[in-house]
Amino acid sequence: MDEIERAYNQHAKAVYKYLLSLTHNEDLAEDLTQETFFRAMRTIGNYDGSCKLVVWLCQIAKHIWYQWLAKRSRWKQIEFTDEVPSYESPEISTVLRMEKTTLYKAIHALPEPMRELVHMRLTGEFSFAEIGEILGKNENWARTTYYRSKQKIIKEMERLK
């Protein structure tokens, strides 16, 4: 039990951030983080040490997230809750809100591995090496795919305007 408690103390924040980058919902991310560590506790014997513990935990978290989605049959776009700061000028606030909406639509239009990578990089604060490990790829793949994702987002935003 000490091993899983130590793992929780060291990695719960990273797992939570990863799940938050996928769910965009603080309560759901917290629930899925707890489920991740519960499953990790039950299957710690399967951890072979071939990757960092945090990577193994994030892989469990990703599977739990996919299971959650499948159970609810909800493959729709998840709403972002970040507020756009209000400015004195309603025109500026409106333009910023529209830009933000366009950005979210462009990110959502990406194919799944790209979208997940972008979310992990922007909101999960994971390194390219960690992203590569979590997604079963390498660091160079993560860097290249992130660059290509940014290019696709730019093109999609131009198309949506």
C-alpha positions in Angstrom: 0.0 0.0 0.0 2.9 2.4 0.7 4.1 2.1 -3.0 0.7 3.2 -4.4 0.4 5.9 -1.8 3.9 7.2 -2.8 2.9 7.0 -6.4 -0.3 9.0 -5.7 1.6 11.7 -3.9 4.2 12.0 -6.7 2.0 11.6 -9.8 -1.6 12.5 -9.0 -1.3 16.0 -10.1 0.2 15.0 -13.5 -2.5 12.3 -14.0 -5.2 14.9 -13.1 -3.8 17.5 -15.5 -3.6 14.8 -18.3 -7.3 13.9 -17.6 -8.3 17.5 -17.4 -6.7 18.0 -20.8 -8.9 15.2 -22.2 -12.2 16.0 -20.3 -12.1 19.8 -19.8 -14.1 19.1 -16.7 -12.5 19.4 -13.3 -14.9 17.2 -11.4 -14.8 14.4 -14.0 -11.0 14.7 -14.2 -10.9 14.3 -10.4 -13.2 11.3 -10.4 -11.2 9.6 -13.2 -7.9 10.3 -11.4 -9.3 8.5 -8.4 -10.4 5.6 -10.6 -6.9 5.5 -12.2 -5.2 5.1 -8.9 -7.7 2.5 -7.8 -7.0 0.4 -10.9 -3.3 1.0 -10.6 -3.5 -0.4 -7.0 -5.2 -3.5 -8.3 -2.8 -4.1 -11.1 0.5 -2.8 -9.8 1.9 -6.3 -10.3 1.6 -5.7 -14.1 3.9 -2.7 -14.0 7.2 -4.0 -15.4 9.2 -0.8 -15.2 9.7 -0.5 -18.9 8.4 3.1 -18.8 8.1 5.8 -16.2 5.5 5.2 -13.6 3.7 8.4 -14.6 3.5 7.2 -18.2 2.0 3.9 -17.1 -0.6 5.7 -14.9 -1.5 8.1 -17.8 -2.0 5.0 -20.0 -4.4 3.6 -17.5 -6.1 7.1 -17.3 -6.5 7.2 -21.0 -8.2 3.8 -21.1 -10.5 4.8 -18.3 -11.4 8.0 -20.2 -12.2 6.0 -23.4 -14.3 3.6 -21.3 -16.2 6.5 -19.8 -16.9 7.9 -23.2 -18.0 4.5 -24.6 -20.4 4.0 -21.6 -22.1 7.2 -22.2 -22.0 7.0 -26.0 -20.9 10.6 -26.1 -18.4 11.4 -28.8 -19.6 14.9 -29.2 -17.4 18.0 -28.7 -16.8 18.8 -25.0 -17.4 22.4 -24.1 -14.5 24.5 -23.0 -15.3 26.5 -19.8 -12.5 29.0 -19.9 -13.9 32.5 -19.8 -12.7 35.2 -22.1 -11.7 38.3 -20.1 -14.1 41.1 -20.5 -12.8 44.4 -21.8 -14.4 47.9 -21.7 -15.0 47.6 -25.4 -17.8 45.0 -26.2 -16.3 44.8 -29.8 -12.9 43.6 -28.4 -14.7 41.1 -26.1 -16.8 39.8 -29.0 -13.8 39.4 -31.3 -11.8 37.5 -28.7 -14.7 35.2 -28.0 -15.1 34.5 -31.7 -11.4 33.8 -32.0 -11.5 31.5 -29.1 -14.4 29.6 -30.5 -12.7 29.3 -33.9 -9.6 28.0 -32.2 -11.5 25.3 -30.3 -13.4 24.3 -33.5 -10.0 24.0 -35.3 -8.5 21.9 -32.6 -11.6 19.7 -32.5 -11.4 19.2 -36.3 -8.0 17.5 -35.9 -7.8 13.7 -36.2 -7.6 11.9 -32.8 -3.9 11.4 -32.2 -3.2 15.0 -33.2 -6.1 16.4 -31.0 -5.0 14.4 -28.0 -1.4 15.5 -28.5 -2.3 19.2 -28.7 -4.5 19.0 -25.6 -1.7 17.2 -23.7 0.9 19.8 -24.8 -1.3 22.9 -24.1 -3.2 21.9 -21.0 -1.4 18.9 -19.6 2.0 20.5 -19.5 3.7 17.2 -20.7 7.0 17.2 -22.4 7.3 15.8 -25.9 9.1 12.7 -24.5 6.3 12.0 -22.1 3.6 12.6 -24.7 5.4 10.1 -27.0 5.6 7.5 -24.3 2.0 7.9 -23.3 0.8 7.6 -26.9 3.2 4.7 -27.6 5.4 6.7 -30.0 8.7 8.5 -29.6 9.7 12.1 -28.8 10.5 13.0 -32.4 7.1 11.8 -33.5 5.5 13.9 -30.8 7.4 17.0 -31.9 6.7 16.5 -35.6 3.1 15.7 -35.1 2.7 18.8 -32.8 4.2 21.0 -35.5 1.9 19.5 -38.2 -1.0 19.9 -35.9 -0.3 23.6 -35.4 -0.1 24.0 -39.2 -3.5 22.3 -39.6 -5.0 24.4 -36.9 -3.9 27.6 -38.6 -5.3 26.4 -42.0 -8.6 25.4 -40.3 -8.9 28.7 -38.5 -8.4 30.6 -41.8 -11.1 28.4 -43.4 -13.5 29.0 -40.5 -13.2 32.8 -40.6 
